[in-house]
Amino acid sequence: MDIVIKGRNIEVTEALESYIKKKLGKLDRFFSRISDIQVVLSTGNSKSSGTTQKVEVTARINGKIIRAQESTSDMYASVDLVVDKLERRIKTFKGKLLDRSRSKPSERIEGPEEVIQIEESEEGALSDRIVRRKRLNITPMSVEEALLQMELLGHDFFIFINADTSEVNVVYARKEGGYGLIEVTS
């Protein structure tokens, strides 16, 4: 498992780097198929709480992406909280994989499947109103897989190509509870 640690507006000290690697290294006991983990540390100012120390973690497991982020006034506390959140999401992912393989033995996942990969590009290039731009590689998957990926990323929506219809679809979390599906037809 590769762990890459980057800092934005903060210098990553050796002590902090070793602390993060020690905490994230324990995730192997929950799921041994973690290929790599990227950690981004940043610091900023907040009107209500002063300086905030933010930790964003992205883990790749069997072609799936699991994300978590936390921010507090202490970087070490943020690391502890984000590792706990990531641990819960990995356990959920592992449980759903086990449930799926038990209920549908003929449809087991044979190899890693490519999913939507999100890459940040330069900010502010399009207009003053667009503050962030992302480029997506969309691959075919079932609605169930898209819902799982949305949950693992911690997002409110997820764009994917429906494997059954070969059309672009969007799943989203509804405010009233449950999920919605938008089917785009051309």
C-alpha positions as CSV (number, residue, x, y, z in Angstrom):
1,M,0.0,0.0,0.0
2,D,1.5,3.3,-1.1
3,I,0.8,6.4,1.0
4,V,1.4,9.8,-0.5
5,I,1.2,12.8,1.7
6,K,1.0,16.4,0.4
7,G,0.6,19.7,2.1
8,R,-1.2,22.8,1.0
9,N,-0.3,25.9,2.9
10,I,1.5,23.7,5.4
11,E,4.8,22.0,5.7
12,V,4.5,18.3,6.4
13,T,7.0,17.5,9.2
14,E,8.6,14.1,9.6
15,A,6.7,13.5,12.9
16,L,3.4,14.3,11.2
17,E,4.2,12.1,8.2
18,S,5.2,9.1,10.4
19,Y,2.0,9.6,12.5
20,I,-0.2,9.6,9.4
21,K,1.5,6.5,7.9
22,K,1.3,4.7,11.3
23,K,-2.5,5.4,11.6
24,L,-3.3,4.6,7.9
25,G,-1.1,1.5,8.0
26,K,-3.6,-0.1,10.4
27,L,-6.3,0.0,7.7
28,D,-4.6,-3.1,6.1
29,R,-6.1,-5.2,8.9
30,F,-9.6,-4.4,7.7
31,F,-9.0,-4.7,4.0
32,S,-5.8,-5.9,2.5
33,R,-6.6,-4.9,-1.1
34,I,-5.9,-1.1,-0.6
35,S,-3.6,-0.2,-3.5
36,D,-2.8,3.4,-2.6
37,I,-3.8,6.2,-0.3
38,Q,-3.4,9.9,-1.0
39,V,-3.5,12.4,1.9
40,V,-3.8,16.1,1.5
41,L,-3.2,18.3,4.5
42,S,-4.2,22.0,4.5
43,T,-4.7,24.8,6.8
44,G,-7.0,27.8,6.6
45,N,-8.9,30.4,8.6
46,S,-12.5,30.2,9.7
47,K,-14.5,33.1,11.2
48,S,-16.1,31.0,13.8
49,S,-13.3,28.7,15.0
50,G,-10.0,30.5,14.0
51,T,-7.4,28.3,12.2
52,T,-8.7,25.0,10.8
53,Q,-6.5,22.0,10.1
54,K,-8.1,19.9,7.3
55,V,-7.2,16.4,6.2
56,E,-8.5,14.8,3.0
57,V,-7.9,11.1,2.3
58,T,-8.6,9.2,-0.9
59,A,-8.1,5.4,-0.9
60,R,-8.3,3.2,-4.0
61,I,-9.6,-0.4,-3.3
62,N,-10.2,-2.8,-6.2
63,G,-10.8,0.1,-8.6
64,K,-13.2,1.8,-6.2
65,I,-12.5,5.1,-4.6
66,I,-13.2,5.8,-0.9
67,R,-12.9,9.4,0.4
68,A,-13.1,11.0,3.8
69,Q,-12.2,14.5,5.1
70,E,-12.2,16.1,8.5
71,S,-11.1,19.5,9.9
72,T,-10.5,20.6,13.4
73,S,-8.2,23.1,15.1
74,D,-5.5,20.4,15.6
75,M,-4.0,18.5,12.7
76,Y,-3.4,15.3,14.8
77,A,-7.1,15.3,15.9
78,S,-8.1,15.8,12.3
79,V,-6.0,12.8,11.3
80,D,-7.6,10.7,14.0
81,L,-11.1,11.6,13.0
82,V,-10.5,11.1,9.3
83,V,-8.9,7.7,9.9
84,D,-12.0,6.6,12.0
85,K,-14.3,7.8,9.2
86,L,-12.3,6.0,6.5
87,E,-12.3,2.9,8.6
88,R,-16.1,2.9,8.9
89,R,-16.4,3.4,5.1
90,I,-14.0,0.6,4.4
91,K,-15.9,-1.8,6.7
92,T,-19.2,-0.8,5.0
93,F,-17.6,-1.4,1.6
94,K,-16.3,-4.8,2.7
95,G,-19.6,-5.8,4.2
96,K,-21.5,-4.9,1.0
97,L,-19.0,-6.8,-1.1
98,L,-19.5,-9.9,1.1
99,D,-23.3,-9.5,1.1
100,R,-23.3,-9.2,-2.7
101,S,-21.0,-12.3,-3.1
102,R,-23.2,-14.4,-0.8
103,S,-26.5,-13.4,-2.4
104,K,-25.4,-13.6,-6.1
105,P,-22.6,-16.2,-6.4
106,S,-22.9,-16.2,-10.2
107,E,-22.3,-12.4,-10.4
108,R,-19.1,-12.1,-8.4
109,I,-16.6,-9.4,-9.3
110,E,-13.7,-11.1,-11.1
111,G,-11.3,-8.2,-11.3
112,P,-10.9,-4.6,-10.5
113,E,-13.3,-2.4,-12.3
114,E,-12.5,1.1,-13.4
115,V,-14.7,3.8,-11.8
116,I,-15.1,7.5,-12.1
117,Q,-11.8,9.1,-11.4
118,I,-11.9,12.7,-10.4
119,E,-9.0,15.0,-11.3
120,E,-8.8,18.6,-10.3
121,S,-7.7,21.1,-12.9
122,E,-6.7,24.7,-12.8
123,E,-9.2,26.9,-10.9
124,G,-10.6,30.2,-12.2
125,A,-9.9,29.4,-15.9
126,L,-13.6,29.5,-17.1
127,S,-15.1,32.4,-15.3
128,D,-15.4,34.1,-11.9
129,R,-18.4,32.1,-11.0
130,I,-16.8,28.7,-11.6
131,V,-14.6,28.0,-8.6
132,R,-13.7,24.4,-9.3
133,R,-13.5,22.2,-12.4
134,K,-13.3,18.4,-12.5
135,R,-12.8,16.0,-15.3
136,L,-14.5,12.6,-15.2
137,N,-13.8,9.3,-16.8
138,I,-17.1,7.5,-16.8
139,T,-17.3,3.8,-17.0
140,P,-20.3,1.4,-17.2
141,M,-21.7,0.0,-13.9
142,S,-25.0,-1.0,-12.4
143,V,-27.2,1.4,-10.5
144,E,-26.4,-0.6,-7.3
145,E,-22.7,-0.1,-7.9
146,A,-23.2,3.6,-8.5
147,L,-25.1,4.0,-5.3
148,L,-22.3,2.2,-3.4
149,Q,-19.6,4.4,-5.0
150,M,-21.6,7.6,-4.2
151,E,-21.9,6.4,-0.6
152,L,-18.2,5.6,-0.3
153,L,-17.2,8.9,-1.7
154,G,-19.5,10.7,0.7
155,H,-21.2,12.7,-2.2
156,D,-24.8,13.7,-2.7
157,F,-24.8,12.6,-6.4
158,F,-22.9,10.3,-8.7
159,I,-22.7,10.3,-12.6
160,F,-22.2,7.0,-14.4
161,I,-22.9,5.1,-17.5
162,N,-25.7,2.5,-16.9
163,A,-24.4,-0.9,-17.9
164,D,-27.9,-2.1,-18.9
165,T,-28.8,0.9,-21.1
166,S,-25.4,2.4,-22.1
167,E,-26.8,5.8,-21.3
168,V,-25.5,8.5,-18.9
169,N,-27.4,8.3,-15.5
170,V,-27.2,10.2,-12.3
171,V,-28.0,8.8,-8.9
172,Y,-28.6,11.3,-6.0
173,A,-29.6,11.4,-2.4
174,R,-33.1,12.9,-1.9
175,K,-33.7,15.4,1.0
176,E,-36.8,13.4,2.0
177,G,-34.7,10.2,2.2
178,G,-34.0,7.5,-0.3
179,Y,-32.3,7.9,-3.6
180,G,-33.3,9.3,-7.0
181,L,-32.2,8.2,-10.5
182,I,-31.9,10.5,-13.5
183,E,-31.9,8.7,-16.8
184,V,-30.5,10.9,-19.7
185,T,-31.7,9.9,-23.1
186,S,-30.6,11.3,-26.4
